[in-house]
Amino acid sequence: MDAFAAQSPALPLAVALSGGADSTALLLACAARWPGQIEAWHVHHGLQAAADDFERHCAALCQRLGVPLHVRRVDARAAAGQSPEDAARRHRYQSFDALALAKPAREAIKTVVIAQHADDQVETMLLALSRGAGLPGLAAMPARWRRGGVDYARPLLDVPGAVIRAWLRARGESWVEDPTNADERLTRNRIRARLLPALDAVFPAFRATFARSARHAAEAQAILNEVAAQDLAVCGQPPRLKALQALPAPRRANVLRHWLGRAHAQTPSSAQLAELQSQIVAATTRGHRIGLKVGNGQVQRQGDVVVWVPAARAAEAVPSAS
Ligand SMILES: Nc1ncnc2c1ncn2[C@@H]1O[C@H](COP(=O)(O)OP(=O)(O)OP(=O)(O)O)[C@@H](O)[C@H]1O
């Protein structure tokens, strides 16, 4: 299991250690490969009774390996309308940001490694497909990205989960089993328990082929982002109505999505984008208004341009037309 064969990460490196099988294996592999250059980061979510077991396992493992362990405690309870997994992930990355900042520059961690594997990637793609996601969703999890001046990597992304567990067992290593993994009320767990065995039976190479599709989707999305940036430069910010009307429909959708995402952190649904497109195309005279609720605000026409205004200001200006 040489997860770093393709590219050596910048050191020193932190392993995001949950105490589960995958990150336990990743820590063991990293500590053997780069002794003295590794530390472990553990986030105590405080969500389940098992959280203390996870922390104890991490502490014992790190002590045995001589790896410094940094633990952060968070209250990762989900806000209204937020899934518990999303809340935990958000708190986790905020903790990683804080841990990355906690060091003086000369000792700064250069790379953080996360232990998601090939099965996790397939599950993420299937979840995206089930929601009718576009390319960004189908691209699933990137193998590398940058956040807060630190490189993040998922070196196990091509390794099947069963290979990781077999590797641990062969070494007599233990880990903590997350009790929620068996809970089939969670869609991801149903996918793991029911769909992956079926896929294995029909398409034995599905992990590799799905991963290839995810990479194709990520590459195609990168090109679409470039085209959108170029089109937005031509349309201006906020975009001019006439310039938007001159674009073919798929490129107009692409640039609108890009503009709303980058400039306003809003993600329109497919239905909203289709409605916005028809309002833009129909606005051929000065008198035509545009008004459509998107996220927590509204897209409106202001003279020659299209703007997005937050809900409070939208209410003052134009009555909602959506
Ligand atoms: N509490 C945590 N503290 C630090 N890192 C975490 C924590 N939870 C998850 N991670 C990191 O994020 C990755 C994905 O988390 P996820 O919850 O999807 O998997 P997991 O089942 O906990 O994985 P693992 O088998 O490694 O524990 C983990 O492999 C680990 O690298």
The ligand as a MOL file (V3000), in Angstrom:
LIG
                    3D

  0  0  0     0  0            999 V3000
M  V30 BEGIN CTAB
M  V30 COUNTS 31 33 0 0 0
M  V30 BEGIN ATOM
M  V30 1 N -12.5560 13.4330 14.3630 0
M  V30 2 C -11.6300 13.5100 13.4230 0
M  V30 3 N -10.4220 14.0460 13.6900 0
M  V30 4 C -9.4810 14.1380 12.7180 0
M  V30 5 N -9.6660 13.7270 11.4600 0
M  V30 6 C -10.8440 13.1820 11.1480 0
M  V30 7 C -11.8890 13.0440 12.0940 0
M  V30 8 N -12.9370 12.4630 11.4990 0
M  V30 9 C -12.5820 12.2500 10.2420 0
M  V30 10 N -11.3210 12.6690 10.0000 0
M  V30 11 C -10.5510 12.6000 8.7510 0
M  V30 12 O -11.4560 12.6660 7.6600 0
M  V30 13 C -11.4480 11.4190 6.9600 0
M  V30 14 C -12.8490 11.0730 6.4950 0
M  V30 15 O -13.6960 11.0200 7.6050 0
M  V30 16 P -14.9480 10.0910 7.6150 0
M  V30 17 O -15.7120 10.3970 8.8230 0
M  V30 18 O -15.5760 10.1570 6.2720 0
M  V30 19 O -14.2570 8.6930 7.6800 0
M  V30 20 P -13.9340 7.7490 8.8910 0
M  V30 21 O -14.8500 6.5930 8.7880 0
M  V30 22 O -13.8600 8.4930 10.1830 0
M  V30 23 O -12.4840 7.3390 8.4070 0
M  V30 24 P -11.4250 6.5780 9.2540 0
M  V30 25 O -11.6320 5.1320 8.9700 0
M  V30 26 O -10.1060 7.1020 8.8510 0
M  V30 27 O -11.6890 6.9600 10.6390 0
M  V30 28 C -10.8760 10.4160 7.9440 0
M  V30 29 O -10.3070 9.3150 7.2850 0
M  V30 30 C -9.8590 11.2480 8.6670 0
M  V30 31 O -8.6590 11.4140 7.9180 0
M  V30 END ATOM
M  V30 BEGIN BOND
M  V30 1 1 1 2
M  V30 2 1 2 3
M  V30 3 2 2 7
M  V30 4 2 3 4
M  V30 5 1 4 5
M  V30 6 2 5 6
M  V30 7 1 6 7
M  V30 8 1 6 10
M  V30 9 1 7 8
M  V30 10 2 8 9
M  V30 11 1 9 10
M  V30 12 1 10 11
M  V30 13 1 11 12
M  V30 14 1 11 30
M  V30 15 1 12 13
M  V30 16 1 13 14
M  V30 17 1 13 28
M  V30 18 1 14 15
M  V30 19 1 15 16
M  V30 20 2 16 17
M  V30 21 1 16 18
M  V30 22 1 16 19
M  V30 23 1 19 20
M  V30 24 2 20 21
M  V30 25 1 20 22
M  V30 26 1 20 23
M  V30 27 1 23 24
M  V30 28 2 24 25
M  V30 29 1 24 26
M  V30 30 1 24 27
M  V30 31 1 28 29
M  V30 32 1 28 30
M  V30 33 1 30 31
M  V30 END BOND
M  V30 END CTAB
M  END
